[in-house]
């Protein structure tokens, strides 16, 4: 095995666990999970949720940690090289391009959304966020901030753009600093702070009691009942099982390619079994315990059952950036708690966004021997240009289109490919042997069966279901206004351009390597 | 909150906390 000792390494085991957990914990833990649980059977939702965690999430996490470390030992930190090492067919490396393209496509829109959290933390402290008092006004505030509506709150998109620039430079600062001094430092400080803020906010919500004595039903006890009382009839609905599997899939950041890259900086003797489990446990703590105790219970207490149901149905952004500010406006010291909430969302987002950049940086470093600092500058320039249409065409469905490809389809396809490569091409016995190298825990024997049969079938089921539900309506732009169609084509063109570029770079890198080996052989 | 709700919340929290305790107990011991 060709060893490559020039690559960067994690400084500590806790550092890599927190970095992977940081990549996994994002807006979805605090906004998507509680809404999904509430709408899909409450406590009963946790049955398919934990089944998916055990049969889909944890196996995928282990697979990615294992093949990532294997690739890193051969000098490859991204999927083209890692897949190429698992299957000696020349086309397999091109399937791996999704592990660089996917995170980059998500990054294009994620950075802008992340900057909203930073801006709203500032607006909370300055008091500007509490000028609007009604739901429509708060929507107007967000629309004005994003330049989508013209009202008295903002004169244009200028403020949003300044916060985007700040967010962009913070992200690339940590990438420029590298794995050990950048991403690991960010995760080691950011994650404990984020968890502490989450605990503080959960305690604040769970100690609200019955704020309005005239409405004794709007209590913490009933709010928790609203989230957790089980509706067993939902378990007979196949859609609920798919929702739970989808939530597990998205929350753990599997299928993107970032865990492969993070794990590639491990040494041969480093454990992956316990580390993968620890990062999963951290994510689940942030999701089930913290995520389930803040936004929906707070919405129930201040808006009542009908209001909270409306909130749960209103989607991630409305939950985080419209409803929550209104709720904080009704709590004593609301501006402070609102600031903490948005700082929490910002940290959750930045520990995810830096992980989205790293695969592309690692690709240039590993396959083209470009120095990390230079790779960060090159990719910074490309990402900056690519972010512009996501900012200025936000209202035209541009971001939704990027999210459909980068944040949904590519993920499931990528996860299915890597699972088949691990369990069937490399072989489950060899795969588990690699997983157990340096491991601090031994996997239960039945996971051999799960990883070989159950996880691939689960993934193919997800792929089939989402393909059936979303693929053709999205491809054919069924719910898109005619005026927005050019923007959708623009988003597709951008993805295609990036994909062709990554494929071409992979081809060049492999051709160069082949001619180098030929020269060395002569 | 019904008894079933309390039970599901307790089991879910308990499962996640047990997973965290198991993982970090071993992780920090190394």
Interface residues (C-beta under 8 A of the other chain):
Chain A: X13 X14 X17 X42 X43 X44 X46 X50 X221 X222 X224 X225 X227 X228 X229 X230 X271 X274 X275 X277 X278 X280 X281 X282 X284 X285 X288 X289 X440 X441
Chain B: X1 X2 X4 X5 X6 X7 X8 X9 X11 X12 X13 X15 X16 X17 X19 X20 X22 X23 X24 X26 X27 X28 X30
